[in-house]
Amino acid sequence: MASTTTLGLRSGVATGRAAALARRNTGWVFLIPTLVFFIGWQVYPILRVLWMSFTDFHFLRNQPANWVGLQNYAAALADPVMWTGLWRAVIFTALFLPGMIFLPMLLAILVDRVTQPVLATTYRLILLIPAVIPGPLIFVLWKWLYNFNIGPIDYLLVQTGLVTAQTAPQWLGDPRLILPAIAIMEVWWGLGYHTMFYLAGLAGIPHELFEAARVDGSNEWNLFWHVTLPRLRPILLVLVVLRFGTAMAVIDEYLILGGFNRALPTYTWTVYMWDTAFQLGDWFQGYAAAIGWIGAAAMLVVVAGLFWVFRSRD
């Protein structure tokens, strides 16, 4: 009788372990589509481009690619066009990033203080309008706004007497103005979207902290610097890292508004990479891949520094 009971207990334990193992395996089965998509859409292209960067791969040649080692990287590091393109991307990032980080923060603080529900919702909807407009329409809209002949910006400047029809600024043709013009467009486009990030962060700050600080005699600046900003640091980290990456790697806006004109500041390292891979000669994609990896490595170094700057100090 005892042996029968023991066998029953062992059988129950084994059955329980088998059921737990089956549940764990079932979870992995549901993850298979995501893993397949991630490997096929992310991992494989990255590894493929990495391999190409060490070869003399030309897309339009009917010859197998040859392994050239670091030859493409050495040539790219000695290429003044690539370095000029990287520097132009840095300039654009310096123009774009502050406005994209601090202006939405200011708007979020102002909107967060609106206590009337309908008015607060209306402000949020207005701010989100640019975020839901498709990218191609944004580019067409701002290309028209900046147009030298029929654009409303130059028209208003001429009508107000600030400039004449002959001296009106050529926003997309003047090398001194095209990067600031694109930066303004990008800030306008993402203003509402980034404001929502900050509003979500502000919603998580207890109002008791502000009330206690006011009782202690803190003014608005002290409230922002010592209460609001430290608790928005995680939001700042996410936005700075994401927007730094997108600003350094902008390409669609440059191709549409600046084209492949090397004299314009819009011919950055990303446009040079695209030009080399899909426009010039027999499409030397091995060299273009090396340019891309050098730019990506430079961005990763800066991102690592950003993580250190915005690290938690608690």
DRENDO-1510 file (C-alpha; in Angstrom, 1 decimal, always signed):
<recs>
REC; n; res; u; v; w
REC; 1; MET; +0.0; +0.0; +0.0 .
REC; 2; ALA; +2.9; +2.4; +0.9 .
REC; 3; SER; +4.7; +1.6; -2.4 .
REC; 4; THR; +1.5; +2.4; -4.3 .
REC; 5; THR; +1.1; +5.7; -2.5 .
REC; 6; THR; +4.8; +6.6; -3.2 .
REC; 7; LEU; +4.3; +5.7; -6.9 .
REC; 8; GLY; +1.2; +7.9; -7.0 .
REC; 9; LEU; +3.1; +10.9; -5.5 .
REC; 10; ARG; +5.9; +10.5; -7.9 .
REC; 11; SER; +3.5; +10.3; -10.8 .
REC; 12; GLY; +1.8; +13.4; -9.6 .
REC; 13; VAL; +5.1; +15.3; -9.3 .
REC; 14; ALA; +6.2; +14.2; -12.7 .
REC; 15; THR; +2.8; +15.2; -14.2 .
REC; 16; GLY; +3.1; +18.7; -12.5 .
REC; 17; ARG; +6.6; +19.1; -13.9 .
REC; 18; ALA; +5.5; +18.1; -17.4 .
REC; 19; ALA; +2.6; +20.6; -17.2 .
REC; 20; ALA; +4.9; +23.4; -16.1 .
REC; 21; LEU; +7.4; +22.5; -18.9 .
REC; 22; ALA; +4.5; +22.5; -21.4 .
REC; 23; ARG; +3.4; +25.9; -20.2 .
REC; 24; ARG; +6.9; +27.3; -20.6 .
REC; 25; ASN; +7.3; +25.8; -24.1 .
REC; 26; THR; +3.9; +27.2; -25.1 .
REC; 27; GLY; +5.1; +30.7; -24.2 .
REC; 28; TRP; +8.1; +30.2; -26.5 .
REC; 29; VAL; +5.8; +29.0; -29.3 .
REC; 30; PHE; +3.9; +32.3; -29.2 .
REC; 31; LEU; +7.2; +34.2; -29.4 .
REC; 32; ILE; +8.4; +32.4; -32.6 .
REC; 33; PRO; +6.7; +34.8; -35.0 .
REC; 34; THR; +8.2; +37.8; -33.2 .
REC; 35; LEU; +11.6; +36.2; -33.2 .
REC; 36; VAL; +11.4; +35.3; -36.9 .
REC; 37; PHE; +10.4; +38.9; -37.7 .
REC; 38; PHE; +13.1; +40.4; -35.5 .
REC; 39; ILE; +15.9; +38.1; -37.0 .
REC; 40; GLY; +14.7; +38.6; -40.6 .
REC; 41; TRP; +13.9; +42.3; -40.4 .
REC; 42; GLN; +16.7; +43.5; -38.0 .
REC; 43; VAL; +19.5; +41.0; -37.3 .
REC; 44; TYR; +20.0; +39.7; -40.8 .
REC; 45; PRO; +20.2; +43.1; -42.6 .
REC; 46; ILE; +22.6; +44.3; -40.0 .
REC; 47; LEU; +24.9; +41.3; -40.4 .
REC; 48; ARG; +24.5; +41.5; -44.2 .
REC; 49; VAL; +25.6; +45.1; -44.3 .
REC; 50; LEU; +28.5; +44.4; -41.9 .
REC; 51; TRP; +29.7; +41.6; -44.2 .
REC; 52; MET; +29.4; +43.9; -47.2 .
REC; 53; SER; +31.5; +46.6; -45.6 .
REC; 54; PHE; +34.5; +44.1; -45.7 .
REC; 55; THR; +34.0; +43.3; -49.4 .
REC; 56; ASP; +34.2; +45.1; -52.7 .
REC; 57; PHE; +30.5; +44.4; -53.3 .
REC; 58; HIS; +29.2; +46.3; -56.3 .
REC; 59; PHE; +25.5; +45.8; -56.9 .
REC; 60; LEU; +25.5; +46.2; -60.7 .
REC; 61; ARG; +28.5; +43.9; -61.3 .
REC; 62; ASN; +27.9; +40.3; -62.3 .
REC; 63; GLN; +30.9; +39.2; -60.3 .
REC; 64; PRO; +31.1; +37.7; -56.8 .
REC; 65; ALA; +32.3; +40.0; -54.0 .
REC; 66; ASN; +35.8; +39.7; -52.8 .
REC; 67; TRP; +37.0; +40.0; -49.2 .
REC; 68; VAL; +39.0; +43.2; -48.8 .
REC; 69; GLY; +39.2; +43.4; -45.0 .
REC; 70; LEU; +39.5; +47.0; -43.6 .
REC; 71; GLN; +40.3; +48.5; -47.0 .
REC; 72; ASN; +36.8; +50.2; -47.3 .
REC; 73; TYR; +37.1; +51.6; -43.8 .
REC; 74; ALA; +40.6; +53.0; -44.4 .
REC; 75; ALA; +39.4; +54.6; -47.6 .
REC; 76; ALA; +36.3; +56.1; -45.9 .
REC; 77; LEU; +38.3; +57.5; -43.0 .
REC; 78; ALA; +40.5; +59.2; -45.5 .
REC; 79; ASP; +37.6; +60.5; -47.5 .
REC; 80; PRO; +37.0; +64.3; -47.0 .
REC; 81; VAL; +33.5; +64.0; -48.3 .
REC; 82; MET; +32.5; +61.6; -45.5 .
REC; 83; TRP; +34.1; +63.8; -42.8 .
REC; 84; THR; +32.4; +66.9; -44.3 .
REC; 85; GLY; +29.1; +65.0; -44.3 .
REC; 86; LEU; +29.5; +64.0; -40.6 .
REC; 87; TRP; +30.3; +67.5; -39.6 .
REC; 88; ARG; +27.2; +68.8; -41.5 .
REC; 89; ALA; +25.1; +66.3; -39.6 .
REC; 90; VAL; +26.6; +67.5; -36.3 .
REC; 91; ILE; +25.6; +71.1; -37.2 .
REC; 92; PHE; +22.1; +70.1; -38.0 .
REC; 93; THR; +21.8; +68.1; -34.7 .
REC; 94; ALA; +23.1; +71.1; -32.8 .
REC; 95; LEU; +20.4; +73.3; -34.4 .
REC; 96; PHE; +17.6; +70.8; -34.1 .
REC; 97; LEU; +18.1; +69.1; -30.7 .
REC; 98; PRO; +17.7; +72.0; -28.2 .
REC; 99; GLY; +14.5; +73.2; -29.8 .
REC; 100; MET; +13.1; +69.6; -29.9 .
REC; 101; ILE; +13.9; +69.0; -26.2 .
REC; 102; PHE; +13.3; +72.2; -24.4 .
REC; 103; LEU; +10.4; +73.8; -26.3 .
REC; 104; PRO; +8.1; +70.7; -25.8 .
REC; 105; MET; +9.1; +70.7; -22.1 .
REC; 106; LEU; +8.0; +74.4; -21.8 .
REC; 107; LEU; +4.7; +73.7; -23.6 .
REC; 108; ALA; +4.1; +70.6; -21.5 .
REC; 109; ILE; +4.5; +72.6; -18.2 .
REC; 110; LEU; +2.2; +75.3; -19.5 .
REC; 111; VAL; -0.5; +72.8; -20.7 .
REC; 112; ASP; -0.2; +70.8; -17.5 .
REC; 113; ARG; -1.2; +73.8; -15.5 .
REC; 114; VAL; -4.5; +74.2; -17.4 .
REC; 115; THR; -7.1; +73.0; -15.0 .
REC; 116; GLN; -10.2; +73.4; -17.2 .
REC; 117; PRO; -10.7; +69.8; -18.8 .
REC; 118; VAL; -12.2; +70.9; -22.1 .
REC; 119; LEU; -9.5; +73.6; -22.7 .
REC; 120; ALA; -6.7; +71.2; -21.7 .
REC; 121; THR; -8.0; +68.6; -24.1 .
REC; 122; THR; -8.3; +71.2; -26.9 .
REC; 123; TYR; -4.7; +72.2; -26.4 .
REC; 124; ARG; -3.5; +68.6; -26.6 .
REC; 125; LEU; -5.4; +68.0; -29.8 .
REC; 126; ILE; -4.0; +71.1; -31.4 .
REC; 127; LEU; -0.5; +70.2; -30.5 .
REC; 128; LEU; -1.0; +66.7; -32.0 .
REC; 129; ILE; -2.2; +67.9; -35.4 .
REC; 130; PRO; +1.3; +68.0; -37.0 .
REC; 131; ALA; +2.2; +64.6; -35.6 .
REC; 132; VAL; -0.6; +62.9; -37.5 .
REC; 133; ILE; +0.2; +64.5; -40.9 .
REC; 134; PRO; +2.1; +62.1; -43.2 .
REC; 135; GLY; +5.8; +62.8; -43.9 .
REC; 136; PRO; +5.5; +63.4; -47.6 .
REC; 137; LEU; +2.7; +66.0; -47.1 .
REC; 138; ILE; +4.9; +67.7; -44.5 .
REC; 139; PHE; +7.7; +68.0; -47.0 .
REC; 140; VAL; +5.5; +69.3; -49.7 .
REC; 141; LEU; +3.9; +71.8; -47.3 .
REC; 142; TRP; +7.1; +73.3; -46.1 .
REC; 143; LYS; +8.7; +73.3; -49.5 .
REC; 144; TRP; +5.9; +75.5; -50.6 .
REC; 145; LEU; +6.2; +77.7; -47.5 .
REC; 146; TYR; +9.9; +78.2; -48.2 .
REC; 147; ASN; +9.5; +78.7; -51.9 .
REC; 148; PHE; +11.4; +81.8; -53.1 .
REC; 149; ASN; +8.7; +83.0; -55.6 .
REC; 150; ILE; +5.3; +81.9; -54.2 .
REC; 151; GLY; +6.0; +80.9; -50.7 .
REC; 152; PRO; +4.0; +82.8; -48.0 .
REC; 153; ILE; +7.0; +83.3; -45.7 .
REC; 154; ASP; +8.9; +85.4; -48.2 .
REC; 155; TYR; +5.6; +87.1; -49.3 .
REC; 156; LEU; +4.9; +88.2; -45.7 .
REC; 157; LEU; +8.5; +89.4; -45.3 .
REC; 158; VAL; +8.2; +91.5; -48.5 .
REC; 159; GLN; +4.8; +92.9; -47.6 .
REC; 160; THR; +6.0; +94.0; -44.2 .
REC; 161; GLY; +9.0; +95.7; -45.8 .
REC; 162; LEU; +11.6; +93.7; -44.0 .
REC; 163; VAL; +13.1; +92.6; -47.3 .
REC; 164; THR; +12.6; +93.3; -51.0 .
REC; 165; ALA; +11.5; +90.9; -53.7 .
REC; 166; GLN; +15.2; +90.8; -54.8 .
REC; 167; THR; +16.7; +90.3; -51.4 .
REC; 168; ALA; +14.1; +87.8; -50.0 .
REC; 169; PRO; +15.9; +84.8; -48.4 .
REC; 170; GLN; +16.2; +81.6; -50.4 .
REC; 171; TRP; +15.5; +79.2; -47.6 .
REC; 172; LEU; +16.2; +76.0; -49.5 .
REC; 173; GLY; +18.9; +77.4; -51.9 .
REC; 174; ASP; +21.1; +79.4; -49.5 .
REC; 175; PRO; +23.7; +77.1; -47.9 .
REC; 176; ARG; +23.5; +79.3; -44.7 .
REC; 177; LEU; +19.8; +78.9; -44.4 .
REC; 178; ILE; +18.8; +75.4; -45.5 .
REC; 179; LEU; +19.8; +73.5; -42.4 .
REC; 180; PRO; +18.1; +76.0; -40.0 .
REC; 181; ALA; +15.0; +75.9; -42.3 .
REC; 182; ILE; +14.9; +72.1; -42.1 .
REC; 183; ALA; +15.5; +72.2; -38.3 .
REC; 184; ILE; +12.5; +74.6; -37.9 .
REC; 185; MET; +10.3; +72.2; -40.0 .
REC; 186; GLU; +11.4; +69.2; -37.9 .
REC; 187; VAL; +10.8; +71.0; -34.6 .
REC; 188; TRP; +7.3; +72.0; -35.7 .
REC; 189; TRP; +6.5; +68.5; -36.9 .
REC; 190; GLY; +7.5; +66.8; -33.6 .
REC; 191; LEU; +6.4; +69.5; -31.2 .
REC; 192; GLY; +3.1; +68.0; -30.1 .
REC; 193; TYR; +4.3; +64.4; -30.1 .
REC; 194; HIS; +7.2; +65.2; -27.8 .
REC; 195; THR; +5.0; +67.4; -25.6 .
REC; 196; MET; +2.9; +64.3; -24.8 .
REC; 197; PHE; +6.0; +62.6; -23.5 .
REC; 198; TYR; +6.6; +65.4; -21.0 .
REC; 199; LEU; +2.9; +65.5; -20.1 .
REC; 200; ALA; +3.1; +61.8; -19.2 .
REC; 201; GLY; +6.1; +62.5; -17.0 .
REC; 202; LEU; +4.5; +65.4; -15.3 .
REC; 203; ALA; +1.4; +63.3; -14.5 .
REC; 204; GLY; +3.6; +61.1; -12.5 .
REC; 205; ILE; +5.0; +63.8; -10.2 .
REC; 206; PRO; +2.9; +64.1; -6.9 .
REC; 207; HIS; +1.4; +67.6; -6.6 .
REC; 208; GLU; +2.2; +67.4; -2.8 .
REC; 209; LEU; +5.8; +68.0; -3.7 .
REC; 210; PHE; +5.0; +71.3; -5.4 .
REC; 211; GLU; +2.8; +72.3; -2.5 .
REC; 212; ALA; +5.4; +71.5; +0.1 .
REC; 213; ALA; +8.1; +73.4; -1.9 .
REC; 214; ARG; +5.8; +76.5; -2.2 .
REC; 215; VAL; +5.2; +76.4; +1.5 .
REC; 216; ASP; +9.0; +76.4; +2.0 .
REC; 217; GLY; +9.1; +79.6; -0.1 .
REC; 218; SER; +10.3; +78.2; -3.5 .
REC; 219; ASN; +9.6; +80.3; -6.6 .
REC; 220; GLU; +8.7; +78.9; -10.0 .
REC; 221; TRP; +12.3; +78.6; -11.1 .
REC; 222; ASN; +13.3; +76.6; -8.0 .
REC; 223; LEU; +10.2; +74.4; -8.5 .
REC; 224; PHE; +11.3; +73.6; -12.0 .
REC; 225; TRP; +15.0; +73.1; -11.2 .
REC; 226; HIS; +14.7; +71.1; -8.0 .
REC; 227; VAL; +11.3; +69.3; -8.4 .
REC; 228; THR; +10.2; +69.0; -12.0 .
REC; 229; LEU; +13.5; +68.6; -13.9 .
REC; 230; PRO; +15.0; +65.8; -11.8 .
REC; 231; ARG; +11.8; +63.7; -12.2 .
REC; 232; LEU; +11.7; +64.3; -15.9 .
REC; 233; ARG; +15.3; +63.0; -16.3 .
REC; 234; PRO; +14.1; +59.5; -17.6 .
REC; 235; ILE; +11.9; +61.3; -20.2 .
REC; 236; LEU; +14.8; +63.5; -21.2 .
REC; 237; LEU; +17.1; +60.5; -21.6 .
REC; 238; VAL; +14.7; +58.8; -24.0 .
REC; 239; LEU; +14.0; +61.9; -26.0 .
REC; 240; VAL; +17.6; +63.1; -26.3 .
REC; 241; VAL; +18.9; +59.6; -27.3 .
REC; 242; LEU; +16.1; +59.1; -29.9 .
REC; 243; ARG; +16.2; +62.6; -31.3 .
REC; 244; PHE; +20.0; +62.6; -31.5 .
REC; 245; GLY; +19.9; +59.4; -33.5 .
REC; 246; THR; +17.2; +60.6; -35.9 .
REC; 247; ALA; +18.9; +64.0; -36.3 .
REC; 248; MET; +22.3; +62.5; -37.1 .
REC; 249; ALA; +20.8; +60.0; -39.6 .
REC; 250; VAL; +18.3; +62.3; -41.4 .
REC; 251; ILE; +18.1; +61.5; -45.1 .
REC; 252; ASP; +14.5; +61.8; -46.5 .
REC; 253; GLU; +14.3; +65.5; -45.8 .
REC; 254; TYR; +17.8; +66.1; -47.3 .
REC; 255; LEU; +17.0; +64.1; -50.5 .
REC; 256; ILE; +13.6; +65.9; -51.0 .
REC; 257; LEU; +14.7; +69.4; -50.1 .
REC; 258; GLY; +18.3; +69.4; -51.1 .
REC; 259; GLY; +18.8; +66.6; -53.5 .
REC; 260; PHE; +22.3; +65.3; -54.3 .
REC; 261; ASN; +23.9; +68.8; -54.6 .
REC; 262; ARG; +27.3; +68.4; -52.8 .
REC; 263; ALA; +27.6; +72.2; -52.4 .
REC; 264; LEU; +24.6; +72.3; -50.1 .
REC; 265; PRO; +24.9; +71.3; -46.4 .
REC; 266; THR; +22.2; +68.8; -46.9 .
REC; 267; TYR; +24.7; +66.5; -48.5 .
REC; 268; THR; +25.6; +64.8; -45.2 .
REC; 269; TRP; +27.2; +61.4; -44.6 .
REC; 270; THR; +23.8; +59.6; -45.0 .
REC; 271; VAL; +23.1; +61.2; -48.4 .
REC; 272; TYR; +26.7; +60.4; -49.4 .
REC; 273; MET; +26.1; +56.8; -48.4 .
REC; 274; TRP; +22.9; +56.6; -50.4 .
REC; 275; ASP; +24.5; +58.3; -53.3 .
REC; 276; THR; +27.4; +55.8; -53.4 .
REC; 277; ALA; +25.1; +52.8; -52.9 .
REC; 278; PHE; +22.3; +53.6; -55.4 .
REC; 279; GLN; +23.4; +56.5; -57.7 .
REC; 280; LEU; +27.1; +56.6; -58.5 .
REC; 281; GLY; +28.8; +54.3; -61.0 .
REC; 282; ASP; +28.1; +50.6; -60.4 .
REC; 283; TRP; +26.8; +51.1; -56.9 .
REC; 284; PHE; +29.8; +50.4; -54.7 .
REC; 285; GLN; +27.7; +49.2; -51.8 .
REC; 286; GLY; +30.6; +47.7; -49.9 .
REC; 287; TYR; +32.1; +51.2; -49.5 .
REC; 288; ALA; +28.7; +52.7; -48.7 .
REC; 289; ALA; +28.3; +50.1; -46.0 .
REC; 290; ALA; +31.6; +51.1; -44.4 .
REC; 291; ILE; +30.5; +54.7; -44.4 .
REC; 292; GLY; +27.3; +53.7; -42.7 .
REC; 293; TRP; +29.1; +51.7; -40.0 .
REC; 294; ILE; +31.6; +54.5; -39.3 .
REC; 295; GLY; +28.7; +56.9; -38.8 .
REC; 296; ALA; +26.8; +54.4; -36.6 .
REC; 297; ALA; +29.9; +53.8; -34.5 .
REC; 298; ALA; +30.4; +57.6; -34.0 .
REC; 299; MET; +26.7; +57.9; -32.9 .
REC; 300; LEU; +27.0; +55.0; -30.5 .
REC; 301; VAL; +29.9; +56.6; -28.7 .
REC; 302; VAL; +27.9; +59.8; -28.2 .
REC; 303; VAL; +24.8; +57.8; -27.1 .
REC; 304; ALA; +26.9; +56.1; -24.5 .
REC; 305; GLY; +28.0; +59.5; -23.2 .
REC; 306; LEU; +24.4; +60.6; -23.1 .
REC; 307; PHE; +23.4; +57.6; -21.0 .
REC; 308; TRP; +26.2; +58.6; -18.5 .
REC; 309; VAL; +25.1; +62.2; -18.4 .
REC; 310; PHE; +21.5; +61.4; -17.7 .
REC; 311; ARG; +22.2; +58.4; -15.4 .
REC; 312; SER; +20.2; +58.0; -12.3 .
REC; 313; ARG; +21.7; +59.9; -9.3 .
REC; 314; ASP; +19.4; +58.5; -6.7 .
</recs>
